[in-house]
Amino acid sequence: MANSADILNDLLGHPPSSSSPIAYNFLIPNIKGLQRFLASKEGASEPGSEPAPITSPQDPNTPPTPPPSPKRDGDEEPAPITSTEDPNEMPSDPNEPLKSSVQKHTTEVSLFTAATEAFSRANTNRTIAESLRECKAIVSLAKSKDIRVRGYVSVALGCPYEGPDVAPSKVAEMTASLLEMGVDEVSVADTTGMGTALKTQELLKTLVAAGVSTKDIALHLHDTFGQALVNAVVGLEHGVRTFDSSVAGLGGCPFSKGATGNVATEDLLHCFHGLGARTGVDVEEVARIGAWISRELGRENDSRAGKALLARMKDGS
């Protein structure tokens, strides 16, 4: 199996052809990881070839524009669920060409923090304070290179070590700290899937009360207890427009016993489309991809909507 550096060099030096821009996201565990990333990036391009860009299509210091609200009674057009600054953004007019179609592939880096001390030590081998200091150094170097940075606050709605009642105020404090450092977007993560609709609502209200705009956050919802879609709808109702998901529900968490993957992309799309949201994503094509990757990995396809769509497509209905 190729090591991470080989994969990184190949992706950056020889990006796959695509009719749409591809946003690459690389997890950076520490400042040395970012330094290695930059060295790999600089050496990835062959002589005479155009280097793979590492910059965001927008000024990294410019906050994203708030997206439209979801469709309400009386509205003629449903609104897209993605942020208008997303590289794969959808136009408000379906006949209008994508602004992103003339943009190049983009690269961003991600860093992780946690809302509890126990999980922070297990996941990063650092206290929260030490983790934030490391994050500050990563953000500073990334911004000096005009690289977009995405932050994560893990166990925002429940911790495998400290229990289900993580203080929303702590999550808000961590989120605000990352944004103040210059992080472009913070993904608030229900790593364990312990979140419920009421807890998600309380957390979002606390974030807004702390001065955090919903346009600057994403929701990352694992489906361990079958609550991810419910919590996503709560997020949508509260103005969140960016949601992490995984095709066929791939994933999990090695530090949370029994944790399943992120909410399946197919299920999320089916749910949001049913609410009248336009995503610009062909859910049937995603279902086919989910079936393919599940076969390749020799695992069960965890998307209920994906499996239902595949069965219907097979029958030709």
Rosetta blueprint (number, residue, H / E / L):
1 M L
2 A L
3 N L
4 S H
5 A H
6 D H
7 I H
8 L H
9 N H
10 D H
11 L H
12 L H
13 G H
14 H L
15 P L
16 P L
17 S L
18 S L
19 S L
20 S L
21 P L
22 I L
23 A E
24 Y E
25 N E
26 F E
27 L E
28 I L
29 P L
30 N L
31 I H
32 K H
33 G H
34 L H
35 Q H
36 R H
37 F H
38 L H
39 A H
40 S H
41 K H
42 E H
43 G H
44 A H
45 S L
46 E L
47 P L
48 G L
49 S L
50 E L
51 P L
52 A L
53 P L
54 I L
55 T L
56 S L
57 P L
58 Q L
59 D L
60 P L
61 N L
62 T L
63 P L
64 P L
65 T L
66 P L
67 P L
68 P L
69 S L
70 P L
71 K L
72 R L
73 D L
74 G L
75 D L
76 E L
77 E L
78 P L
79 A L
80 P E
81 I L
82 T L
83 S L
84 T L
85 E L
86 D L
87 P L
88 N L
89 E L
90 M L
91 P L
92 S L
93 D L
94 P L
95 N L
96 E L
97 P L
98 L L
99 K H
100 S H
101 S H
102 V H
103 Q L
104 K L
105 H L
106 T E
107 T E
108 E E
109 V E
110 S E
111 L E
112 F E
113 T E
114 A E
115 A L
116 T L
117 E H
118 A H
119 F H
120 S H
121 R H
122 A H
123 N H
124 T H
125 N L
126 R L
127 T L
128 I H
129 A H
130 E H
131 S H
132 L H
133 R H
134 E H
135 C H
136 K H
137 A H
138 I H
139 V H
140 S H
141 L H
142 A H
143 K H
144 S H
145 K L
146 D L
147 I L
148 R E
149 V E
150 R E
151 G E
152 Y E
153 V E
154 S E
155 V L
156 A L
157 L L
158 G L
159 C E
160 P L
161 Y L
162 E L
163 G E
164 P L
165 D L
166 V L
167 A L
168 P H
169 S H
170 K H
171 V H
172 A H
173 E H
174 M H
175 T H
176 A H
177 S H
178 L H
179 L H
180 E H
181 M H
182 G L
183 V L
184 D L
185 E E
186 V E
187 S E
188 V E
189 A E
190 D E
191 T L
192 T L
193 G L
194 M L
195 G L
196 T L
197 A H
198 L H
199 K H
200 T H
201 Q H
202 E H
203 L H
204 L H
205 K H
206 T H
207 L H
208 V H
209 A H
210 A L
211 G L
212 V L
213 S L
214 T H
215 K H
216 D H
217 I E
218 A E
219 L E
220 H E
221 L E
222 H E
223 D L
224 T L
225 F L
226 G L
227 Q L
228 A H
229 L H
230 V H
231 N H
232 A H
233 V H
234 V H
235 G H
236 L H
237 E H
238 H L
239 G L
240 V L
241 R L
242 T L
243 F E
244 D E
245 S L
246 S E
247 V H
248 A H
249 G H
250 L L
251 G L
252 G L
253 C L
254 P L
255 F L
256 S L
257 K L
258 G L
259 A L
260 T L
261 G L
262 N E
263 V L
264 A E
265 T H
266 E H
267 D H
268 L H
269 L H
270 H H
271 C H
272 F H
273 H H
274 G H
275 L L
276 G L
277 A L
278 R E
279 T L
280 G L
281 V L
282 D L
283 V H
284 E H
285 E H
286 V H
287 A H
288 R H
289 I H
290 G H
291 A H
292 W H
293 I H
294 S H
295 R H
296 E H
297 L H
298 G L
299 R L
300 E L
301 N L
302 D L
303 S L
304 R H
305 A H
306 G H
307 K H
308 A H
309 L H
310 L H
311 A H
312 R H
313 M H
314 K H
315 D H
316 G L
317 S L
